[in-house]
Amino acid sequence: MRNPAETARTLSEALPYLQRYAGAVVVVKFGGNAMGDEAAMAEFARDIVLMRQVGVNPVVVHGGGPMINDLLKRLGIQSEFVRGKRVTDKATVEVVEMVLTGLVNKRIVQAIMDEGGRAVGLSGKDDDLMVCEPDDPELGFVGKPVEMNVQVLRDLFDAGIIPVVAPVATGMNPNETFNVNGDTAAGAIAGALKADRLLLLTDVAGVKNQAGEIVTQMTPDEVRAMIADGTISGGMIPKTETALAAVEQGVRAVVILDGRVPNACLLELFTDQGAGSMIRSTEPRIKPRR
């Protein structure tokens, strides 16, 4: 059992960060293994509720790839791939919408409610939050956000409600539905809100340099150089590209961090050391590293 004095000291040390983030908008992309683990889901939900309780305005954006794959398999719907990316035809996008806006979205909402918070689930279709055009015609109904209407999120903030957003969007034409990459959706929402932070929770500790060490803070130019020389590769490329786009749109900082670490979001926001790899253009006001 932890010494009560240590708990009190931790709370006291967090005061500058609690003050710093009071009223701030923090967009959190949630996904990976934690989504299928009840204990990890409950811990994540507790952290989000705590953030709201101390005055932060969190927005949760989630994925759901494993659940989509499972239902496609059970329905006997075969997936085709172009350059390693899934072709999303009409049948597939219907499954995507069912899984993301139904099963996954409501599971996260319920977890937040179970921890004492207030949450509402919605998708990019609601109130035209996210309007897309095809990202690549060969990929079918995979969308690229081109119009963002985030007033509905601000209205929920004002009501003390945590928005939980499924990355499914409407198109420019009637009755169009697009599947949007979860990181891309989170970046677009954060950019439209001019969020203070975008937290991309992943299954890795952050961006590594050529020596295999986690880089705790980078500028956009440094990220581009690391992509160009191959230091950043594979699945980390789209995450860092999302980060660059978000910073360009006015997000103060993007952090790529390991969502498997207990209380990862709280470590990043409310402690000296932070967590993961931060990408930002300007120097911080409070934290020596962040």
Beta strands, then each sheet from edge to edge (+ up, - down):
strand 1: 25-30
strand 2: 57-62
strand 3: 81-82
strand 4: 85-86
strand 5: 119-123
strand 6: 130-134
strand 7: 143-148
strand 8: 162-166
strand 9: 168-171
strand 10: 177-179
strand 11: 197-202
strand 12: 217-218
strand 13: 253-258
strand 14: 277-279
sheet 1: 5+ 8+ 2+ 1+ 11+ 13+ 14- 12-
sheet 2: 3+ 4-
sheet 3: 7+ 6- 9- 10+
end
